[in-house]
Amino acid sequence: MITGQAIISYPAVFEPKENLSGKLKYSCSLLFDKKDTTTVNEVKAAIDKAIAKGTATVWGGKVPKFRYEPLRDGDAEIASGDKDDAIYKGKYFLNCTSDTAPGVVDKHAKALMDQTKLYAGCIVKADINPFPYKNSGNSGIGWGLNNLMLIGDGDRLDGKKNAEQAFAGVAEVEDDLA
C-alpha cells in the first residue's frame, strides 16, 4: 500500500541498524495524523486483510493476542508512559523494516541523491506492506518497508538546524567589490 502523508521518525533507510535481535535492518517509524481519516482507514483496512491472511495461514484459524498493535495510538502510549515525546500527540504510528535498502525518491519520483534531505521530522509517503508473523512465541502484524517518497520538510525531531540557520546570526557580511 502507498500511505498518505506521514512524519518519518527514527529513519535508518540508507544504512541498516542493528535491531534487538542483533540483525541489521533498514527501518523507520511513520506517524499519521489522527485527523487524516483517509490514510488511517486505509492502514486499518490493510491490517484487516493481513489478519485474515494470518488467521488462514499462520495462526491456526484464530487471531492471537498481539504483543504490539500493528497501528499504535500515540495518545494512549503517552498516557501509559510508554512514550513521552509530544510528537506522538494526536498521531497513530507504526514501525516498518526491511532486510534490503528501500528505494527513496523525491516528490517527483526521482532518486533522492542528497541523503541529508531525509531526516526525522520530514513529510513522506511510504510503500509498505503488512504481513502476519509468528516467531519465538510472539504473533502479530509486521510492516515491510519497500520505498519512501520525500514530500517535504518538517520540524526536525532532533532539534538540529542546518549550517546556514545555525550561523546566520554570526556570519560575516560578504564585501561586494565587483
N, C-alpha and C positions, 0 to 999 in steps of 0.2 A: 504494500500500500504506500501511496505518497501522502504524507501528512500535510495538514495546513501549517501555518507558521508556528514555530516553536522557538524558545530560547534554548540555546545549547549550553550545557554545563559539563564540566569535567571532560573536555574533549581530548581524547587520545586517538586521533584519527589519521595522523601522519606517521606516528611511531607507536608501536604497541606498548602497553604497560602490563606488568605482572598483576594477575588477579589474585584473589585469596587462595586459590588452589595452586598458585605458582606458575600458571600458564600465561604466556604472552597473548594479550588480546587487544584488538582495537575496540574502542568503546566511547560512549558518551551518554549523558543524561539529556532527555528532552523534556522541557517544561511547556505545558499548554495552558493558556488562559482558560479558566472555567467558563468565561463568557463566550468563548469560541465553541458554541454547541455543535456546529457542523463537524469540526475536527474531532471533538470529544466523542460524538456519536459514531463517527467512522472508526475511531480507535476501538470503541466498545463493541461495535459490530465485528471487527476483525478478531477481537478476543473471543467473542461468542463462537465464531467459526473454528478457532483454534481449540476451544474447549470441546466442541462437538467432535472434532478430529481426535483429540486426546482420549475422549471417552470411548470412542470406537476402536482406537488402535493402540493406545499406550497404557491406559489406566484400568483396563479390565471391565469396562462398562459403567463405571461410576466416577463422578468427579471427586477427586481427593481434596482435602483441606490444603490450600496453598500456603507455603511459608511466607511468601510475599505476593501481594496482589499484583497482577500484570499492569494495572494503571493505578498508581497510588495517589492519594489525596494529600496535597501539601499542607492544607489547613489542619487535617487530622494528625499528621505527623508532627506539626508544630505543637499542637495541643498536647500530644502524648510525650513530648520531649525528645522524640527521635530525630527531629530536625530543629535547628534554631536559627536558620538563615531566613530573613524576611523575603527573599526571592521566591520562596515556596508559597507565600500567602496568595490565596486566590488562584492557585495553579494545581493542575494534575501533572504527574510526571511519570516517566518510565525510563528504564535503563536498557540500552541495547549494546550488543557486542558482535564481533566478527573475528574469525581466525585470520582473515585476509584484509588487506587495506581497502577501505571503502573508496569509491570514487568521490571526488569533491570538485564541484563546479561552482561558477559564479551564477548570478541571476540570469545570464544569457546562455546558460548551459555550456559554457566554455571552461576548460580545465582551470582550476584555481592555481595559478602559478606562484603567488605570494602567500605562503603558508601563514604569515603573521596576520593576515586579514581575518583568519578564523580563530576566534578566542572565546572563552567562556563569557557569555552575555550576548553574542551575535544572534541575529534572527536567521533561522534556517528553515528549510523544508527537508524532510527525510524520506528516503525509500527504505522502509523497514518491513519485516515480516514476523508475525507472531508464530511461535511453534510450541507444541506441548512437549514436556520432558518429564522423565522420571529418572533420578540419578542419586545414588547414595542415600536413599530414604527420603529424598525431597522430590516433590512433584510440583509442577506449575506451568506457567506460560512464560517462555523467554522471548526476547525480541532480537532478531537478527538485524544487524546494521549493514545495509547494502551500499547506499550512496547518500550524499548530502549535497544540498544546494544552498549556498550562501545568499541570502536575500538582502541583508543589510546589517548595518552596525546596530549595536545595542549598548546598554550600560554595561561596562566591563564588570564582571563579578569579582575580579581580583583587585579592583580599585586602581590598577595601573594606568598611567597616562602614556600617550606616545611621546616621543622625544620632543617634538615640536611644542606640544602642550606643556610639558614639564619645564622647558627652558624659555618659554615665551616672555616671562617677566624679567629675565636677566640677560637676554640675548643682546649683543651689540648691534647697533644700527649700521647697516652697510652704507658706506660712502658711495655716492653716485658721482664718480669722477669722469664718466664718459661723456 
